[in-house]
Amino acid sequence: MDGPKKKRMKRLVFTISLLAFAPQAGAQIDPSSAILIQGSKASTREGGLDSGRYTKVPRVEGPGSGPSRSTEVKRALPASDPRPIAQDGPASASIASEEATQPVLVSQPPPGTFLSGAPPAPLAPPPLGQVLMGGSGDELDQYRQVLSPEDRRLNLLEVNLAPAFIYNDSKSGYAHRDYTTAGPGFQADARVWFSPFFGVQGSYAATLSGDVSDSLNDKRSVAATHQWVTAGIRSRRFFSSSRSSPSLSFGVDYYEYQMRVPQLAVLRGKIRTTGPQLVIEGDWPTSSRYSWLLGATFLPKARHRESATSVDLRSGGNVDTNGVGFNVGGRLQYDRSGAMFFRLSHTIEKNLFSGAAGSADPITGTVPQGVSVLNSFTVFQIGYTWGN
């Protein structure tokens, strides 16, 4: 075999031998050497992706807590933090001191989470006796304590004074009960609250300088006064303890209306209506200062009487009387003791007589049967409320 072929054969044998014994040589490498190799590789990654994200901070045990030892504590750092990895020694102690001076953020519990683990028990409603009589029981005192000092529920007395414009339209096929009146008037009422939920009220309203025609051609008029008197109880409900809480008020009143004319009137007579009246009132605040007011009244069954003057006014025998009313307005609350309000109301009273009238109609000259009267009032008020 010539020289070149021998050389190639030796190289082939050497390569096969190297491949056969390489795994055994790697397994016999000293583990400490591998660690050193890895450490050298890790040191070449300083400043890379992982090197700036953790620092080693020594934790030193205090006196009496056992032997002193250092424990590596990894602290996450932002990737942009230029500080190098701290090594054990004085540099790591300075970083630990820096961390000790940093503020500690304490997370707050979300709204509605209670430290005790359960929400407080709801406030029990006051006993009925305290609600009606305004007693000083614990439940009622607790309710008052959660209210704002400027809440009108704390008022024991409220007085309303309001001038008014009153328009009256009485429609009937019987001439004695067909007329219109209009003029100024006023209303005054007071409410006494034994508790925030229950009270009594009384009101009086009347026209001023009123008159009504007393002839068929409207060339003669006589003085006429419309008067309203009510007295009753009120029960109200609020839907929260806030000053801007909506509320509903229910009541039952004694109702009385009458129109008075002089005894010398030849076409008009005196009339009077009395009976129980149901009342509902709503209060819808849009803020702590302003509220919309809405209400209704219902006169399910009333007694209606006519009284004679110079004319024997009798529109029929028995009479069926009832009525209904609606009102809307607003209130501007300055504070607990003062507010202004406006109100527009419209009420209707219907009288249906049975049998024949007591006298002939002055226009037709016949005696009507089954006289019907629709007596309506439209009232506009602007007033002031004083509370204490």
C-alpha positions as CSV (number, residue, x, y, z in Angstrom):
1,M,0.0,0.0,0.0
2,D,1.5,3.3,-1.0
3,G,2.1,6.3,1.2
4,P,-1.0,8.4,0.5
5,K,-3.4,5.5,1.0
6,K,-1.9,4.7,4.4
7,K,-2.3,8.3,5.5
8,R,-6.0,8.4,4.6
9,M,-6.5,5.0,6.4
10,K,-4.9,6.4,9.6
11,R,-7.2,9.5,9.5
12,L,-10.3,7.3,9.1
13,V,-9.3,5.1,12.1
14,F,-8.6,8.2,14.3
15,T,-12.0,9.7,13.5
16,I,-13.9,6.5,14.3
17,S,-12.0,6.1,17.6
18,L,-12.8,9.7,18.6
19,L,-16.6,9.3,17.9
20,A,-16.7,6.0,19.9
21,F,-15.0,7.4,23.0
22,A,-16.4,11.0,23.1
23,P,-19.6,10.2,25.3
24,Q,-17.5,8.4,27.9
25,A,-15.2,11.3,28.1
26,G,-18.0,13.8,28.6
27,A,-19.5,11.6,31.4
28,Q,-16.2,11.6,33.2
29,I,-16.0,15.4,33.4
30,D,-15.9,16.7,37.0
31,P,-19.3,18.2,38.1
32,S,-17.6,21.2,39.6
33,S,-16.0,21.9,36.3
34,A,-19.4,21.9,34.7
35,I,-20.7,24.4,37.2
36,L,-17.7,26.6,36.5
37,I,-18.4,26.3,32.8
38,Q,-22.0,27.2,33.3
39,G,-21.0,30.1,35.6
40,S,-18.7,31.5,32.9
41,K,-21.5,31.2,30.4
42,A,-23.9,33.0,32.8
43,S,-21.5,35.8,33.3
44,T,-21.4,36.4,29.6
45,R,-25.2,37.0,29.7
46,E,-24.8,40.0,32.1
47,G,-26.9,42.8,30.7
48,G,-29.1,40.4,28.7
49,L,-32.8,39.7,29.1
50,D,-32.7,38.0,32.6
51,S,-29.7,39.7,34.2
52,G,-31.5,43.0,35.1
53,R,-34.8,41.5,36.3
54,Y,-33.6,40.1,39.7
55,T,-31.2,41.3,42.4
56,K,-30.0,39.3,45.4
57,V,-30.7,40.9,48.7
58,P,-29.3,39.2,51.9
59,R,-31.8,38.7,54.7
60,V,-30.1,38.9,58.1
61,E,-31.7,37.2,61.0
62,G,-32.2,39.4,64.1
63,P,-30.7,38.6,67.5
64,G,-32.2,35.6,69.3
65,S,-33.7,34.2,66.1
66,G,-31.1,31.5,65.5
67,P,-27.8,31.4,63.7
68,S,-27.0,34.1,61.3
69,R,-27.4,33.2,57.7
70,S,-27.9,34.8,54.4
71,T,-30.9,33.9,52.2
72,E,-31.1,35.0,48.6
73,V,-34.3,37.0,47.9
74,K,-35.1,37.7,44.4
75,R,-36.7,41.1,43.6
76,A,-38.3,41.8,40.3
77,L,-37.0,44.9,38.5
78,P,-38.2,46.5,35.3
79,A,-36.4,45.5,32.2
80,S,-35.3,49.1,31.8
81,D,-33.6,49.3,35.3
82,P,-29.9,50.0,34.6
83,R,-28.8,48.8,38.0
84,P,-26.5,45.7,37.8
85,I,-27.1,42.5,39.8
86,A,-26.1,43.1,43.4
87,Q,-23.6,40.8,44.9
88,D,-23.4,39.6,48.5
89,G,-21.6,42.3,50.5
90,P,-21.9,46.0,51.3
91,A,-23.7,46.8,48.0
92,S,-26.5,44.3,48.8
93,A,-26.9,45.7,52.3
94,S,-27.4,49.2,50.8
95,I,-30.1,47.9,48.5
96,A,-31.8,46.2,51.4
97,S,-31.8,49.5,53.3
98,E,-33.2,51.3,50.3
99,E,-36.0,48.8,50.1
100,A,-36.8,49.3,53.8
101,T,-37.4,53.0,53.2
102,Q,-39.7,52.5,50.3
103,P,-43.5,53.2,51.1
104,V,-45.7,50.1,51.5
105,L,-49.0,50.2,49.6
106,V,-51.9,48.6,51.5
107,S,-54.8,47.5,49.3
108,Q,-58.2,48.8,50.4
109,P,-61.2,46.5,50.4
110,P,-63.7,47.1,47.6
111,P,-66.9,49.1,48.3
112,G,-69.5,47.0,50.1
113,T,-66.8,44.8,51.8
114,F,-67.0,44.9,55.6
115,L,-64.0,44.1,57.9
116,S,-66.2,42.0,60.1
117,G,-67.1,39.8,57.1
118,A,-70.8,40.6,57.1
119,P,-72.9,43.8,56.4
120,P,-74.6,45.6,59.3
121,A,-78.1,44.6,60.1
122,P,-80.8,46.8,58.5
123,L,-82.5,49.4,60.7
124,A,-85.7,47.9,62.0
125,P,-88.9,50.0,61.5
126,P,-90.1,51.8,64.6
127,P,-93.1,50.2,66.3
128,L,-96.5,51.3,65.1
129,G,-97.3,53.1,68.4
130,Q,-94.1,55.2,68.1
131,V,-94.9,56.0,64.4
132,L,-98.4,57.2,65.2
133,M,-97.7,59.0,68.5
134,G,-94.1,60.2,67.9
135,G,-92.6,58.4,70.9
136,S,-88.9,58.6,71.7
137,G,-88.1,54.9,71.3
138,D,-84.7,53.7,70.3
139,E,-85.7,52.8,66.7
140,L,-87.2,56.2,66.1
141,D,-84.2,57.9,67.6
142,Q,-81.9,55.9,65.4
143,Y,-83.9,56.9,62.3
144,R,-83.7,60.6,63.2
145,Q,-79.9,60.4,63.9
146,V,-79.1,59.2,60.4
147,L,-81.0,62.2,58.8
148,S,-79.3,65.4,57.7
149,P,-79.8,68.3,60.1
150,E,-81.4,70.1,57.2
151,D,-83.9,67.3,56.4
152,R,-87.5,68.5,56.5
153,R,-88.5,65.2,58.2
154,L,-87.1,66.7,61.4
155,N,-89.8,69.4,61.4
156,L,-92.5,69.1,64.0
157,L,-94.6,71.9,62.5
158,E,-95.0,73.2,58.9
159,V,-97.2,76.2,57.9
160,N,-98.0,77.1,54.3
161,L,-99.3,80.5,53.2
162,A,-100.1,81.2,49.6
163,P,-102.0,83.8,47.6
164,A,-104.1,82.3,44.8
165,F,-106.1,83.0,41.7
166,I,-109.4,81.0,41.6
167,Y,-111.6,80.4,38.6
168,N,-114.9,78.8,39.0
169,D,-117.2,77.4,36.2
170,S,-120.5,75.9,37.1
171,K,-122.3,74.3,34.2
172,S,-125.9,73.2,34.4
173,G,-129.1,73.2,32.3
174,Y,-130.9,74.9,35.3
175,A,-130.3,78.7,35.2
176,H,-130.0,79.0,39.0
177,R,-126.9,76.7,38.9
178,D,-125.3,78.0,35.7
179,Y,-122.6,80.7,36.3
180,T,-118.9,81.6,36.4
181,T,-116.8,83.4,38.9
182,A,-113.1,84.5,39.1
183,G,-110.9,86.4,41.4
184,P,-108.1,86.4,43.9
185,G,-108.0,84.2,47.0
186,F,-105.6,82.7,49.5
187,Q,-104.9,79.4,51.3
188,A,-103.4,78.7,54.7
189,D,-102.7,75.3,56.1
190,A,-100.6,73.7,58.9
191,R,-99.3,70.2,59.5
192,V,-98.1,68.8,62.9
193,W,-95.8,65.8,62.6
194,F,-95.8,63.5,65.6
195,S,-93.1,61.5,63.9
196,P,-91.4,61.6,60.4
197,F,-94.1,59.3,59.2
198,F,-97.4,60.5,60.8
199,G,-99.1,63.8,61.4
200,V,-102.3,65.8,61.2
201,Q,-103.3,68.7,59.0
202,G,-105.8,71.5,58.6
203,S,-106.4,74.0,55.9
204,Y,-108.6,76.9,55.0
205,A,-109.0,78.7,51.6
206,A,-111.3,81.4,50.4
207,T,-111.9,83.9,47.6
208,L,-111.4,87.7,48.1
209,S,-113.8,90.3,46.7
210,G,-115.7,87.6,44.8
211,D,-119.0,88.2,43.0
212,V,-121.5,86.4,40.8
213,S,-124.1,87.5,38.3
214,D,-127.6,87.8,39.8
215,S,-129.6,88.5,36.6
216,L,-130.2,86.8,33.3
217,N,-128.5,89.6,31.3
218,D,-125.5,89.8,33.7
219,K,-126.2,93.5,34.5
220,R,-126.5,92.8,38.2
221,S,-124.1,91.0,40.5
222,V,-123.9,90.2,44.2
223,A,-121.1,89.3,46.5
224,A,-120.1,85.7,46.5
225,T,-117.5,83.9,48.7
226,H,-116.2,80.4,48.1
227,Q,-114.7,78.7,51.1
228,W,-112.9,75.4,51.6
229,V,-112.1,73.7,54.9
230,T,-110.2,70.4,55.4
231,A,-108.9,68.6,58.4
232,G,-107.4,65.1,58.6
233,I,-104.5,62.8,59.0
234,R,-101.4,62.2,57.0
235,S,-99.1,59.1,56.7
236,R,-96.0,59.4,54.6
237,R,-93.3,57.1,53.4
238,F,-89.7,57.9,52.4
239,F,-87.6,55.6,50.3
240,S,-84.1,56.4,51.7
241,S,-82.5,58.5,54.4
242,S,-81.1,61.0,51.8
243,R,-82.5,64.6,51.7
244,S,-83.3,63.9,48.0
245,S,-85.4,60.8,48.8
246,P,-88.8,60.5,47.0
247,S,-91.8,60.3,49.2
248,L,-95.5,59.3,49.1
249,S,-98.1,60.7,51.5
250,F,-101.6,59.3,52.0
251,G,-104.4,61.0,53.9
252,V,-108.1,61.0,54.9
253,D,-109.7,64.4,55.4
254,Y,-113.0,65.9,56.4
255,Y,-113.9,68.1,53.4
256,E,-116.3,71.1,53.3
257,Y,-117.0,73.5,50.5
258,Q,-119.6,76.3,50.5
259,M,-120.6,79.3,48.4
260,R,-122.2,82.1,50.3
261,V,-124.3,84.9,48.7
262,P,-126.4,87.6,50.3
263,Q,-130.0,86.8,51.4
264,L,-131.3,89.4,48.9
265,A,-130.0,87.4,45.9
266,V,-132.9,86.7,43.5
267,L,-131.2,84.2,41.1
268,R,-128.5,82.5,43.2
269,G,-128.7,80.4,46.3
270,K,-126.3,79.1,49.0
271,I,-124.7,75.7,48.4
272,R,-122.7,73.5,50.7
273,T,-120.9,70.1,50.2
274,T,-119.3,68.0,52.9
275,G,-117.9,64.5,53.1
276,P,-114.7,62.3,53.5
277,Q,-111.9,63.0,51.1
278,L,-109.0,60.7,50.1
279,V,-105.7,62.3,49.4
280,I,-102.4,61.1,47.8
281,E,-99.4,63.3,47.3
282,G,-96.0,62.5,45.7
283,D,-92.7,64.3,46.1
284,W,-90.0,63.6,43.5
285,P,-86.8,65.6,44.3
286,T,-84.4,66.3,41.4
287,S,-81.8,67.5,43.9
288,S,-81.5,68.4,47.6
289,R,-83.0,71.8,46.7
290,Y,-85.8,71.2,44.2
291,S,-88.7,68.8,44.1
292,W,-91.6,68.1,41.7
293,L,-95.0,67.8,43.4
294,L,-98.0,65.7,42.2
295,G,-101.2,64.9,43.9
296,A,-104.8,63.8,43.6
297,T,-108.0,64.0,45.7
298,F,-111.1,61.9,45.6
299,L,-114.5,62.6,47.1
300,P,-116.3,59.2,46.8
301,K,-119.6,60.1,48.5
302,A,-120.6,63.6,49.7
303,R,-123.6,65.4,51.1
304,H,-124.8,68.4,49.0
305,R,-127.3,70.9,50.2
306,E,-128.9,74.1,48.7
307,S,-130.2,76.9,50.9
308,A,-132.8,79.4,49.9
309,T,-132.3,83.2,49.6
310,S,-134.9,85.4,47.9
311,V,-135.4,82.4,45.6
312,D,-136.4,79.0,46.9
313,L,-133.5,77.1,45.3
314,R,-134.3,73.4,45.1
315,S,-132.7,71.7,42.1
316,G,-134.4,68.4,42.9
317,G,-135.1,65.7,45.5
318,N,-132.2,63.4,46.4
319,V,-128.8,64.3,45.1
320,D,-125.7,62.1,44.3
321,T,-122.5,64.0,44.8
322,N,-118.8,63.1,44.3
323,G,-115.6,64.8,43.1
324,V,-112.1,64.4,42.0
325,G,-109.1,66.7,41.8
326,F,-105.5,66.8,40.4
327,N,-102.6,69.1,41.2
328,V,-99.0,69.6,40.0
329,G,-96.3,71.9,41.2
330,G,-92.8,72.3,42.5
331,R,-90.9,73.3,45.7
332,L,-87.7,75.1,46.1
333,Q,-86.2,74.1,49.5
334,Y,-83.8,76.8,50.9
335,D,-83.2,75.0,54.2
336,R,-85.1,73.0,56.8
337,S,-87.2,76.0,57.9
338,G,-87.9,77.7,54.6
339,A,-89.2,76.8,51.1
340,M,-91.2,78.3,48.2
341,F,-93.7,76.4,46.2
342,F,-96.1,76.8,43.3
343,R,-99.1,74.6,42.5
344,L,-101.7,74.4,39.8
345,S,-104.8,72.4,40.7
346,H,-108.1,71.5,39.0
347,T,-111.1,70.0,40.9
348,I,-114.5,68.9,39.7
349,E,-117.6,68.3,41.8
350,K,-120.6,66.6,40.1
351,N,-124.2,66.9,41.5
352,L,-126.9,64.8,40.0
353,F,-130.4,65.5,41.3
354,S,-133.4,63.2,41.1
355,G,-137.1,64.3,40.6
356,A,-138.3,67.8,39.7
357,A,-136.8,71.1,40.7
358,G,-138.6,73.3,43.3
359,S,-139.2,76.2,40.9
360,A,-139.4,76.8,37.1
361,D,-136.4,77.7,35.1
362,P,-136.4,81.5,34.7
363,I,-135.2,81.2,31.0
364,T,-137.5,78.3,29.7
365,G,-140.3,78.7,32.2
366,T,-140.5,75.0,32.7
367,V,-139.8,72.9,35.7
368,P,-136.7,70.7,34.9
369,Q,-136.3,67.1,35.8
370,G,-133.1,65.4,36.9
371,V,-130.9,68.5,37.1
372,S,-127.2,67.9,36.6
373,V,-124.5,70.3,37.8
374,L,-120.7,70.1,37.0
375,N,-118.9,72.6,39.3
376,S,-115.2,72.9,38.6
377,F,-112.4,75.0,40.1
378,T,-109.0,75.9,38.7
379,V,-106.5,77.4,41.2
380,F,-103.0,78.7,40.8
381,Q,-100.9,79.3,43.9
382,I,-97.4,80.6,44.8
383,G,-96.6,80.4,48.5
384,Y,-94.0,80.0,51.2
385,T,-93.5,77.1,53.7
386,W,-92.2,77.8,57.2
387,G,-91.0,74.7,59.2
388,N,-89.7,74.2,62.7
